[in-house]
Structures are given as structure tokens and as C-alpha cells.
Amino acid sequence: MKKEIELLAPGGDVDSIKAAILAGADAIYCGLDKFNARNRAKNITFEDLNGILRLAHQHSCEIFLTLNIIIVESELSALTGLLNKLVNTTLDGIIVQDLGLFYLLSSHFPTLKIHASTQLTTHNEGQILFLKKLNAIRVNLSREMNIDEITELTQVAHRNGLLTEVFVHGSNCISFSGLCYMSSVHGGNSGNRGRCSQPCRDQYLTTAEGKDFPLNIKDNSAYSDLRALSDAGVDSIKIEGRIKKYHYVYTVVDTWRKQLQAFYQQDLVGGDDSGLRKVFNRDFSNSFLQGNISQTLFIDNPRDHSAIYHSQQKGGAETEKLDTAKRELYDLKSRIIDDVKVGIEPLSINRAPLKLSFSGCRDEPLMASVKTPEAAFVVCSEDHLAVLNSDKTRGGQSLDYTFLSKRFKGVNDTEYFIESLELEGLEPGLALPFKALTALKNRLLFVLNGSREYVNPVELPRLQKPPVDEVAPALSLLISAEEDLYLCEETSAEIYFQLPNSLHSTLDELVELFKGNQRLIPWFPALLIGEDYQAAVSFLQQVQPVRIVTNNSGVAYAAYRQEVSWVAGPHMNLVNSFSLLCLKEQFNCEGAFISNELNRGQIKGIKKPDNFKLYYSISHPIVLMMSRVCMFYQVTGCKKSIVDNKCIERCEKSSVITNLNGVSFFIDKERGGYHHVYNEANFLNTDILGDIPGLFSSLFVDLRCVKTETQRSVEKSELIRLFETSLNGNQESTERLRQALYPTTNTQYQKGI
């Protein structure tokens, strides 16, 4: 008998959640009106949540809450208040990106089940082990994985007691999730904060290949790949769509549910996806899953493709046939909307009424009788001292209506609400020690919450700001070309050397390079898939570096296990004190880069742990996105039909696209690297030197030769000298820096997230 796979549906609002339940979803992921990565969805309120949990559980459907954004320091108190409420609900899991939130959940809310968000870009074995150590029980694998990679990572997860989930339907990002900063840089709407404005879907000036939407790719659909996903051992298949309306959610979930049933009952996987094409789509592709990343993944139109598809099915997409198809689809969607509306209308998210009656006499226990629509039960004060008395000096207060209503108001934060509270059986003027009354209340909540122990509120641990470091921060540099090795003789600054994404193909040469240049510090990229991750582990074993910088948590885990000192890089998206504490305490991390998405005020609030170094990049080409897709298909053209390992290892190209507002974006493909999109102007932030003195141990400058509009008017040696003297307070050098690198921007530092 086949193992059943969980069908995980999106719930952007109450109606969509009801529609997913009606269509037969096994689980639903939804977000509250804050702290989740679909800020544009309507979302739900906490007041809705308990009613939703009640409704879902009545239909054998689980609810996972998305708290999947990075959390800035000023939000930690409010976040803790929310967790104090969530821990006493029947919530089935929390989806998390922020490492500080992982730390808080593991340390203070261990009963909440943690799911690792797709925003963590999980794509190698080390990252799964990293998340296991953070007490995750489930991980969402990167959407760019092919079926062989998914199989391998699922086996790793299962060996370590984790489940895997895979996106199988809905919008696709051209960038790896969690590593796209395009919306953040251009408008301050960070994708890591759930505010992505999707500039990748925008229209651009027509490219040499005649494309107007060169970064726009088709929607994901693995509809015909269900058998392969089952064979891979995947535990959950996930539908994207928390911004979509309820009729969309119902149609997609219903279609997938029927596909699953046919597979379980008849061993059939149907290829007919016409049901999915009735609602919004940008056409479909399973290129990532099939490992067939080609030009067919793109579509030069970000709008709804459903009418075009239906017109083509009837013989063509001429204007007349297209208009007919649009009318037919409109009528069809209207019928779907009406039918689903009728189906969800009886589904109520109202909490259930509860009747609470107190009774008891002097020197007897206090009895609380509870009646709900499903059950009735009694709890009582059990300790030998927990008897009713009239002696107020023994603690407590007279048990009158006002007092008991206040003490038991926590019942209203469950799936129930107190409809009536009666004291007819309670002798007047009696009291009960506070401790005994609290214990009775907790026993009552234990029963109401499905035999879950009530968790008392915790306070956020107070972290102390360390004393200001009077020593000027050191300078650190990044290079990626052997012709820049002469800089080791020109400066005493720490010099990092960037390793490629395709590390396995040049492993021997790189090991030799680092063994012959002891001053070089390895800088690991954010993306290391399959054999490239294994090559990274081998590199650490062979070189045994004194220190590394890594943007990949899998390499961080390997360094921790091999007792190599390591620093968390800027693409690990670290924005709060508890994320730093997490890395130090859990993985023996010695320092970290603070995210460049933060502004001055957000950075100033961060408290670094004792004996921990903070780094900040003050000058670099701004990465807007990283992609496994070849962007040159749509821009300048490419003779190859598919992206393979040779493309990654050998291809070296660059180009430019410009949006309709005249803003240019630089596409860069280095040998051994994935495709990157860079901002037109580099980042330069000399303001931070005076704004936040004494916080950073080292300030970082990226000296790699990435082509953007920013020009350098002096040699690298002179540029380093200007940075060194500027860090020591020389205002003239600071001004010369701004002239030597031009144009530049520090918009992110001004706006923050």
C-alpha cells in the first residue's frame, strides 16, 4: 500500500481556508496579519485563529501558521507576546525563517512544532542537519531541486527524523527564495519581510531577443510527477497561492486531491491538467523538477494565461477565438465561485460556547463544571491546602463573579468562549489560594486544549548591550581572481577569497591555492548543491583553514562539526540579537555579518553576544537575485537548449536589462557560478562610520570585478588605503572614497525593512 502524501493548501483569508477544507486538504498554511511572508494577502486575525483550528480539526485538517519573515529587534517583544498565546492553542506547526525565532521557540516554547520555511533555501545535506539541530521537524526544500536531488535530501531528512515538503503548484520565483533583494533595494519592500512587489514580473525595454518580460517564468506544476514524488519519499506536497481567491484554492486543491485518490486507489497519474487551467496561471512548467532548465521555462507575459490556453485548445489564439474563450472562462469561473460559495457558507469559524459553573463549601475543594457542545467534565482544586476558606490571610480573594470572570478569561483564548458563568452552588464569601486557583484553571485548559499542558507566559530574556569598543574597526576585503593575490602584500587587512558555486569542478586547484596562500580566508557562497556541497566539506577537511566566512548554513554545520572557526556571511539574513545568540550557542559561531537590508535604527538596537564579532559590508556590488535559470535565453540568446553542469562551470557572460522607468539591472554569469542580477549602482555606506561607533569589529569591502555602472577611478591598492584611513576617522579620505567610487547608493541603509 502506498504511503499517503499530505496535501498542503494555502489559506490567505478565511474563505480560502474554508475552500481548502471543503476541497479535501490535509493541512493548510496561513498567516496572521503580522509576521508572515504574504503581507499582501488579507490574512487572518488571532481572534479568527481558534475558530479556524476548531473547524479544521473537525475535518481532520491541520493548520500551520506562517511566521516566516526575518524579525527586527523592535518586534521581538510583540512576537513573544504572540508566542505566549499560540503555545496554548491546538496549532499544528509554525513555519519559520528567522534564526532568532528558531532560538526562542527551542528555548522557551518547545511544544510548538517548527517547520523550516522555503525562505531558508534548503538545498544540501548540511542544511538539513543544521535545521535538525535547531529542532525543526519539517523542511521545505528549494523549488529549484530536481527529483534526484529531492530524493537524496528526503533520505537524509528521514534518517534524521525530519519530514520534507515540496512545492508542486503555483507561482515560481526566478530567484532562489530568501536570496532575492530586488524588491528590497528598489522600494524598501523586502521579500524576506513578505512585502515583495515582484519587480521581476515587470515589463522591460525589449531585449535583443525581442522579449518584454525577460525575468518572468511560468507557474510551477508537478501534476504529472506525482509518482516520482511518491517514489522520492516526499511527505507533503504544497500548493502556492495565499494571495489567490477562494475559488482558485478550491479548484486547485480539488484537482490535486482527485489526482492523489486516483494514484492511491488505481495506481493512476493522470496527465490531464485542464482543471488547473480554468483558474489563473501563467502557463505551467515542471522544468526544475525534471532537471530540464531551458528556455521553455520562460513566458513573455505575466498575466493570466487561462484564456489563451482555452483558445488554443479550440484551434488558435486569434482575437475572435480569444474573446470567445474569455467569455466562456468568465462564465465558468462565475459558476465555480457560486458553487464554492454555497459549499463554504455552512462552514463556521465561530468558537464554541462553554458553560462554566462553580460550586463548593467551606473546607471543601472548589469544583468547576464545564459543558461544551461535545462534552461535559468537572475539575477541582486537588491539593490538601486547596480548600475553600474565609481566611484571606491564607492568600486569594473572595470568589465572586467579577474575580472569577477575570481569572478564567484565558478560556476565551481557546477554541471556546465563556457563554455563561454561574456561582449558584458556591457558598458566598469564600476564597482559595491563588496558586490553587491557577492550578485548577490550568487543568481546565488542559482538557479544552486536547490534553496539552497549559504553558505559563514567558518573558523575553533581557540581553545587555556590550560596552562600546574604543578600537577602530578593522578592514576586510573580498577578491575572487588570482590576479588580485598581490593585494596580500599591499595591506594587513583580512582578505577573503570567494569560492565558486560549482566547487567540485575546481576543488583540487582551489585546495592548492589556499594551501599556498595562508593569508586567504575562504568565502563560501550561499548556494552549494549536491556534489558541490560535498566538495565544500572535502575542502574544509583538506585545507583546514583557520577561519571561514560562509553564506551557506550547510557549510556552517560542517565547520561546526570539524571545529573550524566560522563567520556567518551577509546572505544568512541576520537582523536581530537572538539570531546571533543562536549561532554562537548552537554552532560555536565566532561572528556574523549584519544584513545590509537594515537601516541605522534597526542596526543600533542589536546587542551582540559576549566574545562575538560583528561585521558589516560598507562597499559592494548589490546582489538583487541569484538564479539557477539561464537569463540569457531571454536577453541576448543562447545556443544551448538546457542549463547543465558545463554551463555552470564554463559559461562567462554579462548583459543589461532596463525597465520602463529607465533603471538598469546587470546580469552576470561567472565561470563556476550561478546567474546573478546586480543593481546598477554599487553600495557605499560611509555614514555608518559615524552613526554607530564601537559596534563592528570589522567593516568589509568587496573588491571583485563585477560589472555595474559604478566606476573605480583609482587602483585597488589606493582604494584600500583610502578605506583604511577613512576607518580611522580621516574625513578627507572618506570624501575621496565617494569620488573614487561613483555612482553609488546606500538606499537600503536609509530605508531599512
Secondary structure by P-SEA (a helix, b strand, c coil): ccccccbbbbbccaaaaaaaaaaccccccccccccccccccccccccaaaaaaaaaaaacbbbbbbccccccccaaaaaaaaaaaaaaccccbbbbccaaaaaaaacccccbbbbbccccccccaaaaaaaaaacccbbbccccccaaaaaaaaaaaaaabbbbbbbccccccccccccccccccccccccccccccccccccccccccccccccbbbbbbcccaaaaaaaacccbbbbbbccccaaaaaaaaaaaaaaaaaaaacccccccccccccccccccccccccccccccccccccccaaaaaaaaaaccccaaaaaaaaaaaaaaaaaaaaaaaaaacccccbbbbbbbbbbbcccccbbbbbbcccccccccccccccccccccccccccccaaaaaaaacccccccccccccccccccccccccaaaaaaaaaaaaaaaaccccccccccccbbbbcccccccbbbbbbbccccccccccccccbbbbbbccccccaaaaaaaaaaacccbbbbbcccccaaaaaaaaaaaaaacccbbbbccaaaaaaaaaaccbbbbccccccccaaaaaaaaaacccccccccccccaaaaaaccccccbbbbbbcccccccccccccccccccccccccccccccccccccccccccccbbbbbbbcccccbbbbccbbbbbccccccccccccbbbbbcccccccccccccaaaaaaaaaaaaaccaaaaaaaaaaccccccccccccc
